[in-house]
Structures are given as C-alpha cells and as structure tokens.
Amino acid sequence: MLAIALGDPTGIGPEVALKAVAAELPRDDERYLLVGDPELIRDWNARLNLGLTIGDGAHPSARVGVQPSGCFGDTLKHALQPGAPEAALAALSWLRHGAQLCLRGEAAGIVTAPVNKEAIIRSGETSFVGQTELLSELAGTDRTAMMLLGADDRGRWLRVALATIHVPLREVALRLKKEKIETVIDLAAQACRDLGLPRARVAVCGLNPHAGEGGKIGDEEITIISPAVEAAKQRGLDVHGPFAADALFYNVFRGDYDAVVAMYHDQGLVPLKMIGFETGVNWTLGLPFIRTSPDHGTAYDIAGKGIANPSSMIAAIRLAKQLARNR
C-alpha cells in the first residue's frame, strides 16, 4: 500500500492526487491510502467525475482508502483562501501522519503532494525548511539527499542529486562540506542500484564557472569537491569530476553518466526541468522508507479549477511503486 499525503488543500495537490490514482488503478493491483480530509477527497472525486470507490482506510480489500490525520480529522473548513493557516497546518499534519504510517510498516512508501513553505511559516511553523528536511527529522537521520529525475519525450533521463538544497546563493560555498558531498555521491550511486540500472556512474559538478579553472575562479573544487570525489573512488564507486556544469549536462544527457551530483539547487534543476518539466519527480534518498513527490508547487493560480496536469504526480506514484517492487 502506498500512502499519498494530499499537501496544501488550497493548492492543486488533492486534484492531481485523485487524477493520478484514477489513472493508475487499471495498471496493477496497488492499494492507495489518501491521507487528508475525507470530505475534500470525496468532493474532488465527484467534481472530476472520476468514479473512484473510496473506503475509510480500515479495510484491506479497498483499493483506495482515505485516512484523516489525528490533528484535524473531519473538521477542516472548506472554501479556505489559498495559503490559509488552517490549510498549511493540515498539510503538515497529513505529511507527518503519512510518514508515521511508513515508519510503522503500514505503508510501503509515501507520495507527498505540494505544500507551500511561505504559508507554513506564516501559520507559526517558523522552523519549517521543507518536506525533505521534516521527513529526515521524523526518521531520525540527516544522511539524506534530494534527487530529481526526469526524461524527455525520447526517454532520455537526467537524475540529479543536490549537495545543498534551499540555500541562498551567497551562502552555498560556505555550506559545502566534503563529508556532505561524499554522502550525496554515495546516495546517488545507491539510487542507481535501487532503480535497477546496469551501472552506477556518477558525475560531480564543480561549483564555480569552468570548475574553477585550477583555482583561478574559486578554490572549492580543489579544497572540498575533489577530495570528496577521491574519497568516494577509494571506496570503489564509479564517480568522476568535478566537471564544469555547463558542459557536463550535455554529456549526461547523451548517456555518459547515470546520475549527477550538483552543488546547488538551480545548477541541477534548471537542466532537469528543461527536459522533464511536466514529468519530473522528487525522490528523497537515504530515508528508511520510500518518499517521492511531484516536481511542482501548489499552483494557487489554477487551484480549484480542475485543469491541473497530473503527469508529475503519476510519475511520482510510478517511481514509488517501482522502488517498492525492487526492494
């Protein structure tokens, strides 16, 4: 069974989740547990004319169940304004509940719909950084990394793991640590094995233009990144770099490497979204359970209109099922 946390109820999460589940049900015998507000779920099922038979989550025979979190239950108000505090807190409650299901072994993994960081912070959860960080905390580990995966219409993949995530650009160099880069290299290589790829060849980006030009444009490649790459090689990993990022992604896209470790958010995600914007998937590496999510936000501008594209959510569900089978 896969748990699906519905994310911000004033965003497109509930809509794309139900559309994706409806699209996936005919493909196999997977069961889904929607963690969210039951009334909201049944309302979207009717509005979208999906015809899903939704149980209460307590019966193993139900293909699609719904389970509210203990925090809000059936009491969440509807017709909330986008980003309302109640919506933000509900999204966090559902996320935590879904993670606990996985930690207790009651779900094989969790697919998380988008939340809005600003709305969550405004609701009073000022320490919130992101879903990845919260799930890592709940799982009691800091040995995690974010990987984004996407393919173009010819099936050519990019798989990008990030050494830093939501960090202001001026702080990236200060946050880079040899040990963290080593961890992300390890997790990227393991991700290739978890996907069943025939090899696990990892390429590592430099931080600076032209990978620093031998120290002429910054020395992070010499002092931090290269030592991490060499340490990973000593452990037997097929890892290469650091390379100038502007040329590296071309080589990755043509198949020279299976995964990339990027030093900061946009370095890795700009090329990924260029080739897989609608089908990109976020995968949290290193958790003791499977966690994937669509690679888009709450899209308040189109929320509630019934026009949201579920492609990324479908891809996230399919990846979670693939990983569960491989395990």
C-alpha positions in Angstrom: 0.0 0.0 0.0 1.2 3.5 -0.8 0.2 6.5 1.3 -0.4 9.7 -0.5 -0.3 12.9 1.6 -2.6 15.4 -0.1 -0.5 18.5 0.6 -1.9 22.0 0.8 -5.7 21.6 0.4 -6.0 25.1 -1.2 -3.5 24.1 -3.9 -3.7 21.5 -6.6 -2.5 18.6 -4.5 -5.8 16.9 -3.9 -6.8 17.3 -7.5 -3.7 15.8 -9.1 -3.6 13.1 -6.5 -7.1 11.8 -7.3 -6.5 12.2 -11.1 -3.2 10.2 -10.7 -4.8 7.5 -8.7 -7.6 7.1 -11.1 -5.1 6.8 -14.0 -3.0 4.2 -12.1 -5.7 1.9 -10.8 -6.2 0.0 -14.1 -2.4 -0.7 -14.3 -1.9 -3.1 -11.4 -3.3 -4.2 -8.0 -1.6 -1.5 -5.9 -3.7 -0.1 -3.0 -3.6 3.6 -2.1 -4.3 5.4 1.1 -5.1 9.1 0.7 -4.1 10.9 3.9 -6.2 14.0 4.0 -9.7 15.4 4.6 -12.3 12.8 3.6 -14.9 15.4 2.6 -12.4 17.2 0.4 -11.4 13.9 -1.3 -15.0 12.8 -2.0 -15.8 16.3 -3.3 -13.0 16.2 -5.8 -13.9 12.7 -6.8 -17.4 13.9 -7.7 -16.3 17.2 -9.3 -13.8 15.4 -11.6 -16.4 12.6 -12.3 -13.7 10.0 -11.6 -16.0 7.4 -10.2 -13.5 6.2 -7.6 -14.8 3.9 -4.9 -13.2 5.3 -1.7 -13.2 3.3 1.5 -12.5 4.5 5.0 -8.9 3.2 5.0 -9.6 0.5 7.6 -10.5 -2.3 5.2 -7.6 -4.1 3.4 -9.7 -5.0 0.4 -10.3 -1.4 -0.5 -8.2 -0.3 -3.5 -8.5 3.4 -2.5 -8.9 4.4 1.1 -8.9 7.7 3.0 -7.5 8.4 6.4 -7.6 11.7 8.1 -4.8 12.7 10.5 -5.5 12.8 14.2 -4.9 16.6 14.2 -7.8 17.7 12.0 -9.9 14.7 11.3 -13.1 15.7 9.5 -13.1 19.3 10.9 -11.1 21.1 8.3 -13.1 24.0 6.9 -13.7 24.2 3.2 -13.6 27.3 0.9 -10.3 28.4 2.6 -8.3 31.1 0.9 -5.1 30.0 -0.8 -2.3 29.6 1.7 -4.7 29.9 4.7 -3.0 28.9 8.0 -5.5 26.1 8.6 -4.6 24.7 5.2 -0.9 24.9 5.9 -1.2 23.2 9.2 -3.4 20.5 7.8 -0.8 19.8 5.1 1.8 19.3 7.8 -0.4 17.1 9.8 -1.1 14.8 6.8 2.6 14.7 6.0 3.6 13.7 9.5 0.8 11.1 9.6 1.8 9.5 6.3 5.4 9.3 7.4 4.4 7.6 10.6 2.5 5.0 8.6 5.7 4.3 6.7 7.8 4.1 9.9 5.4 1.6 11.4 5.5 -0.5 8.3 1.8 0.1 7.5 2.7 1.7 4.1 5.4 0.7 1.6 6.1 4.4 0.9 4.7 7.9 0.7 4.0 10.2 -2.2 3.7 13.8 -1.0 1.7 16.4 -2.8 3.0 20.0 -2.7 3.0 22.3 0.3 3.7 26.0 0.4 6.7 26.9 2.6 5.6 30.6 3.0 2.1 29.6 4.1 3.5 27.1 6.6 5.9 29.7 8.1 3.1 32.2 8.3 1.0 29.7 10.2 3.5 29.7 13.0 5.8 26.8 12.0 8.8 29.1 11.7 11.4 26.3 11.8 10.0 24.6 8.7 12.6 24.4 5.9 11.0 21.8 3.5 9.3 18.5 3.3 12.6 16.7 2.8 14.1 18.1 6.0 11.0 17.4 8.0 10.8 13.8 6.9 14.5 13.4 7.7 13.9 14.7 11.2 10.9 12.4 11.7 13.0 9.4 10.5 15.9 10.4 12.8 18.5 10.8 10.1 20.5 13.6 8.5 22.1 11.3 5.9 19.6 12.2 3.2 19.6 14.0 -0.2 17.2 15.2 -2.7 17.3 13.6 -6.2 15.2 14.9 -9.1 14.5 12.6 -12.0 13.0 13.4 -15.4 13.0 12.2 -19.0 12.4 13.8 -22.3 9.9 12.6 -24.9 12.5 10.2 -26.2 13.1 8.5 -22.9 16.5 10.2 -22.1 16.9 10.6 -18.4 18.5 13.1 -16.1 19.0 12.1 -12.4 20.3 14.9 -10.3 21.1 14.8 -6.6 21.8 18.0 -4.7 24.7 18.7 -2.3 22.7 21.8 -1.0 19.0 22.4 -1.3 17.2 25.5 -0.2 20.2 27.8 0.5 20.7 31.4 -0.6 23.2 31.5 -3.4 25.6 33.7 -1.5 25.8 31.0 1.2 26.3 27.9 -1.0 30.1 28.0 -0.8 30.0 28.3 2.9 27.6 25.3 3.3 29.5 22.9 1.1 31.3 20.3 3.1 33.4 17.4 1.9 31.5 14.9 4.1 28.1 16.0 2.7 29.3 15.8 -0.9 30.6 12.3 -0.1 27.2 11.3 1.3 25.4 12.6 -1.7 27.7 10.7 -4.1 27.1 7.5 -2.0 23.3 8.0 -2.1 23.3 8.8 -5.9 25.2 5.6 -6.6 22.8 3.6 -4.4 19.9 5.3 -6.2 21.1 3.9 -9.5 21.3 0.4 -8.0 17.8 0.8 -6.4 16.5 1.7 -9.9 18.0 -1.5 -11.3 20.3 0.3 -13.7 23.1 -1.8 -15.2 25.7 0.6 -13.8 26.0 3.5 -11.3 28.4 6.0 -12.9 28.1 9.3 -11.1 29.4 12.7 -12.4 30.0 15.6 -10.0 29.6 19.2 -10.8 32.1 21.9 -9.9 30.8 24.9 -8.1 32.5 27.7 -10.0 32.5 28.6 -13.7 34.7 26.2 -15.6 35.1 24.2 -12.4 37.3 26.9 -11.0 40.0 26.8 -13.7 42.6 25.3 -11.4 41.9 27.7 -8.6 41.8 30.9 -10.7 38.0 31.3 -10.3 37.5 30.0 -6.7 39.2 27.0 -5.0 36.2 25.0 -3.7 36.9 22.4 -6.4 40.4 21.9 -5.1 39.7 22.1 -1.3 36.3 20.5 -1.0 34.8 18.8 -4.0 37.9 16.9 -5.5 38.7 15.4 -2.1 35.1 14.1 -1.8 35.3 12.6 -5.2 38.6 10.9 -4.5 37.4 9.5 -1.2 34.4 8.0 -3.0 36.7 6.5 -5.6 38.7 4.9 -2.8 35.5 3.2 -1.6 35.1 1.7 -5.1 32.5 4.0 -6.5 32.4 4.8 -10.2 32.5 8.6 -9.7 34.1 11.3 -11.8 34.7 15.0 -11.6 34.4 17.8 -10.7 33.4 19.0 -14.1 32.3 22.3 -15.4 28.5 22.2 -15.1 27.7 24.0 -18.3 29.2 21.2 -20.4 28.6 18.2 -18.1 24.8 18.0 -18.5 25.2 17.6 -22.3 27.4 14.6 -21.7 25.0 13.2 -19.0 22.0 13.6 -21.3 23.7 11.6 -24.1 24.2 8.7 -21.7 27.9 9.0 -20.5 26.8 9.1 -16.8 23.8 7.7 -14.9 23.5 10.4 -12.2 24.8 13.8 -11.4 25.7 15.4 -8.1 25.0 19.2 -8.4 26.4 21.7 -5.8 23.3 23.9 -5.5 19.6 23.9 -6.4 19.4 25.7 -9.7 22.6 24.3 -11.0 20.9 20.9 -11.1 17.3 21.7 -11.5 17.4 24.1 -14.5 18.6 21.4 -16.9 16.3 18.8 -15.3 13.2 21.0 -15.7 14.2 21.9 -19.3 13.8 18.3 -20.4 11.2 17.0 -17.9 9.1 19.9 -16.6 5.8 18.1 -16.6 7.0 14.6 -15.5 9.8 15.4 -13.1 9.9 13.6 -9.8 11.5 14.4 -6.5 12.9 11.4 -4.6 14.3 11.7 -1.1 17.4 9.4 -0.9 18.5 7.9 2.4 15.2 7.7 4.3 14.3 4.3 5.8 11.1 4.4 3.6 10.3 5.4 0.1 9.3 9.0 -0.5 8.6 10.6 -3.8 6.7 13.8 -4.8 5.8 15.7 -8.0 8.2 18.3 -9.0 5.9 21.3 -8.9 4.3 23.6 -6.3 0.8 24.3 -5.0 -0.1 26.4 -8.2 -2.6 28.5 -6.3 -3.4 30.4 -9.6 -5.1 27.3 -11.1 -6.2 25.5 -7.9 -9.8 24.6 -7.7 -10.4 24.9 -11.5 -10.0 21.2 -12.4 -7.3 21.9 -15.0 -4.2 20.8 -13.2 -1.9 18.4 -15.1 -1.4 15.2 -13.0 1.6 14.0 -15.1 4.2 14.7 -12.4 2.1 13.1 -9.7 1.6 10.0 -11.9 5.4 9.8 -12.4 5.9 10.1 -8.7 3.5 7.3 -7.9 5.0 5.1 -10.6 8.5 5.6 -9.2 7.4 4.8 -5.7 5.8 1.6 -6.9 9.0 0.7 -8.9 11.2 1.2 -5.9 8.8 -0.8 -3.7 9.0 -3.7 -6.1 12.7 -3.6 -6.4 13.1 -3.6 -2.6 
